Amino acid sequence: MGAHIFKGLTTFAETMYGHLYGEDALKSMPKPMDGQEFTLTLWQYFDDPPVKIPVREFLPTTEHDITKSIFPITQNGDSFEVQEAEILSPPLVPAITNESFPAYYRYFYGAVRNWIECAQVHDDLEWHTTFFPEEYGKPWARMVFGQVCDFFHEVTLGRCPALKACLGTTVLVYMLGHSFYVPPDDVPGLLSRTKFGAKYDRKPTSWVSPAYVDRFIKILLYPIYKGAVEASFKGLQELYAPARPSKFTRDRLLAISIIMLIVAASQQSKAIEKAIAQRRKNNPIDARLVYSQVLEIEKEIIDMILDLWNYKFSSTTKFPEEGRENRIRAIKAEDFDIMERFYKTYQNFGESTIRLYMTQ
């Protein structure tokens, strides 16, 4: 079963983000006009400091060039609703040449590493509330994810490379699945510098996001994300059959597999959201393709992890003791009891099965 963990690795990343890879993704960018280059600041709520990128204007030729779909979440009684909306997006593209790209990528990669390390290092970041904001609903997933983060900091003391890689993967999933924003203080100046600022019929707000700049940033993120997914699965495989298994080893495997379920479920949701956005624009969609993407993630990731749980956590095998340091952490893991916390937290939010929750 251990080798099966790698089976869905490539398709998992390429199913959702393959359109961000290769020269075609860059060729689809509009050509910049011969205007003045200036620096744009972008952020995503947790990335401090924000990322900067040189940009230029381009000449819009379609409505899509200056509009962008967003999915604002509003509360309706005790539930939440997602309603697609259109916002205007400044017609800007990155002003990065072949010569300047290597230096910019080094800067960008350093910024990404800082953001990933924030989620891995700071135990007061409450990363689960950023990944699952309260307005998204999903209280069960948020609470379980928060307990995994506590386990990482309190029990493994941040020294589990596989779990670190998995937390890093959630940062990259969040960045790929959410738009970058312009800081509120920068919006008025940005609109005043563009020839099309007068088209904005709303007061400047923090959610102005240049669509093509956002896409370019995500093109840079994609190979980093793919590497993080690979490291996460490799770590899960190494914990699957360790040389010296213990209770602590099994809890680390559980924590990592929970995060992989969360990541997989978020990708299923993203595939459906994209299809809904296209349908509301009256664009043709291939429903069979969307369904196959959801099933592919289900088969290659979720089914595999649930099978692994049935094998690893129903066993009554006696595990040998490890060295003193690992034995102490195994005792701490037993006291933390992440498996029992997982089930208790889950039971607070209904009687439906784990599979139903993760695939709905």
N, C-alpha and C positions, 0 to 999 in steps of 0.2 A: 504493500500500500504506500510505502514511503516514496517510491519513485513517481507515484501518481500525482504527488503534490506539484510537480513541475509541468504536468500535462497541459494545463490551461494557461500557463504563464504568458506566452506570446499573445494568444487570442484575447486574454483578459485585458491587456493594455491596448492592443490594436483595435479591438471591437469598439471601444469607446472613443479613442483619440487618434486613430490612424490617420484621420484627415489633417492632423497637425504635423505630419511627418513628411519630409521630402521637399524637393524644389517646387513642386506644384503649389504647395501651401504658400510659399513666398511669392510665386509668380502671380497669384491671384490678388496681390496687393495693388491698389491704385498707384499711379506714378505721381510723385510729388511735384508741385509747381516750383518755379524758381523764386520762391519767397524766402524770407528770413527764417533761419533755423532758430528754435528756442527750446528750452528744457521744460519737460512736463514731469510733474510729480504724481505718482500713483501709489495707492495703498489698499489694504484689505482688512482693516480693523485690528489686526494683531501684529502686523509687520512694522516694527519700529527698529531702525529708521525705515521710511518708505523708499521705494525704488524710483530712480530718475532715468529719463530717457530723452534723447534729442528727437525733435519732431519737426515736420513741415506740413503745410496745408496741401490738399489736393482738390481738384475740381470735381464736385459731386456730379454724377451722371444719372443716378437712379435714387429713388426714395430711400432704398436700403442704405445708401451711402451716408445718410444723415439721421437714420433712425436705429434704434436698438431695442430688442425685446427684453423686458425684465419680468420677474414673477413676484410682485409684492404680495405679502401674506397679511391677511386681515382676519380679525376675530369675529366670529358669528356665533353669539351665545357662548356655549362651552367648547365649540370647535373652531378650527381655523380653516380658511379658504385661500387657495392660491389662484389669483386672477392675473392673466397675462396683460401687460400694458406696454405701450410704446413710449420711449423717451427719445428726445433728439440727442444726437451724438456729434460732437465737433468733427469736421472732416479733416482729420489729421492722420499722418502715417509716420512711421519711424524714419528718421533721417540718418540711417546707418549705412555706410558703404562697405564694400568688401575689405577695404583697408582698416576701417575702424571697428569692424565686427569682432576680431579676436580680443581686443582690449575691453570692449563693452561686455562680451560674454563672460570674461573673467570677473568683472565687477558684478554682473548680474548673478553669477553662480555664488559669489561670496555673500551677496544679500540673501539668497535662498537658503544657504547653509545657516546663516544667522537665525532666520525665521524657524527653520527646522529645530535648531538647537534650543530655541526658546521653549518649544513644546516638550522637549526632552529633558531639559535641565531645571526649569523653574516649576517647583511643585505648587506655587500659588497662582499659576497662569489660568487654571481651570479651563484647560483646552477643550474639554467636552462641551462647555457652554458656548464656545465659539463654533465648534463643528456642528453642534445641534442647538442653535439659539432657541430660547423658550417659545418664540412666536412660530417656530416650525412644528410645535407639538412634540411628538416622539419622546415623551418623558422616560419611557422604559429604556430606550437606547441611550439616551443622555446619561441616565443614572448608572447603567452598566459600564458605559465607557468611562465615566468618572471614577468608578471603582477600579477599573483596570489601570487608570493613571495613578491612583493611590497605591495600588499594588506595586507598580513600577518604581515609585519613589520610596515607599516605606519598607518594602520587602527586598526587592532586587537592588535597591539603592542606586538605580540607574545603571547597573553593571551587566545588564542582559543585552548583548548586541542585537539579537534577533528582535527583541521587543522595542529597542531603540529604532531599528529600521522600520518596524511596523508603525510606530507613532509618527515617524518621518513621512511615511506613505500617506497618513491621514492629512498631514499638512499640505502635501502636494495635491491630493484629491480635492481638498477644500479650495486651493488656489486655482485649479483647473475648472472647478464647477461653479465658481463665483466670479462676477465681474470685478475688475480693479476700478477704483474710484479716484477722483480728483479731490484732494483735501478742500473743505469748504472755503477756506480763506483764499485758495488759488483760483476758484471758479470765476469770479468777476473779471479778474485779469485775463484769464484764458479766453473768455467770451469776447472781451474787448479787442483781443489780438487777432481774432478770426474774422474774415470778411462775411461770414454767415452767422455771426452772433445775433444779428437782429431777428433771425428766424425763431429764436427761442422765446416762446410766449409765456414762459414761466419764470419765476424768480430763480436766480442761480441757487442750486442745491448741491449737496455732496455727491449725488449719484450721477453726475455728468461723467460719461465714460466713453472715450473714443473707441469705436468698435474695432478698427483695424490695428490700433496700437495694442488693445487688449488681446487681439488674436496673435499678434507678433510675440508678445510676452509669453503666451501659452505655447507657441511653437518652440520657444526656448525651454519651457518647462517640461515638455513632453519626454525628451530622452532622460531627464533627471528622474521624472516619475517612473518611467519604465525600469530604470536601474533600481529604484527603491522597491518596486514590486518584486523584482528578482531577488533582492537581498532579503525581503520579508519571507518569501517562499523558501529560500535556501535555509534561513534560520529555523523555520517551522519544520523542515525536513530533518535538520540536524537534531532537533529536540524530539522528533518522533521516535527515534531509536538511539538514544544516547548510550555511551559506553557504560556510564554509571548512573542509572536512573534513580530518582528519588521522588518524594512527594513534591518537592520544590520544582523539580524538572517538569512534572506533570502540570503544575499550576502555571508555569511559564508557558507551556504549550497551550493551555486553556486560554490564557490572556491574549496570546498572539492570535489564536484562531478566532476569538471573539472579535478582535479588531478587523481581521480579514473578512468576517461576515458583515461587519458594519460597512467596510469599504465596498464590498461586492454589492450589498443592498443599495448603497448610494449610487452606484453606477447603473443599476437597473432603473432606479428612479429617474436618473438623468436621461437615459435613453427614451423613456416615456415622455418626459417633459419636452424634449426636443421635437418629438413627433407631434405632440399637442400644439406646440408653437407653430409648426408648419401648417397644420390643419386649420388653425384659426386664421392664418393668412391666405387660406384657400389654395395653398400649394399642394401638389400631389405628394402623397407619402406612400411608402411601401410598408403596409402594416405587417406583412409577413417577415420583412427584414427586421423590424423593431422587435417582433415577437421572438424571432430567432436569436437576437442579441440577448434578450432577457433569459431565454432558455439556455443559451451558451454559458452565461455567467452562473446560472443555476446548476448546470451539470458539472462544469469544470471547477467551480469554487465551493458553492454552498453544499452540494451533495457530498463532495469529498470530505469537507470538514465535519459534517454531521456523521458520516460513516466513521471518521477518525474518533469522534467522541464516543460512539457506541463501542469501539474497540478499546480505547485507552481508559475510559472512565467507568466501565462496568467490570473491569478486571479486579480479581481479588489477589493478584500476585503480590508476594512479599518482596519489597525492594531492599537491596543491601544499603548499608549506611555509607555515606561518602566521607570526605575529610571533615575536620572539625568546623571550618568556616562554612562549608556547604551544609553541614548538618545543622548548624545554628540557624541558617537561613531557611532550611527546610522546616524547622520548628516554627519559625516566624510565619512561613507560608501556611502551615497547618493552622496556626492561630488566626491568621487573616481569613482563611477558608473562602477563597474566591468562588469556588464552585457553589457552595451553599448561598453565598451572597447573590450570585447570578440567578439561582432559581427563586430565591425569596423576592428579589426585585422584580423579576419577570412575572411572578404570580400576582403581584400587586396591580398588574395592569391587564388582567383578563385570563381566560381559560384557554385561549387559542394556542396552537402549537408554535414552537420556535420556527418551524419551516413556514407556516402561514404568515407569521409576522414578518419574517425576513423577505418574503417574496410578494407581499401585497402591494 
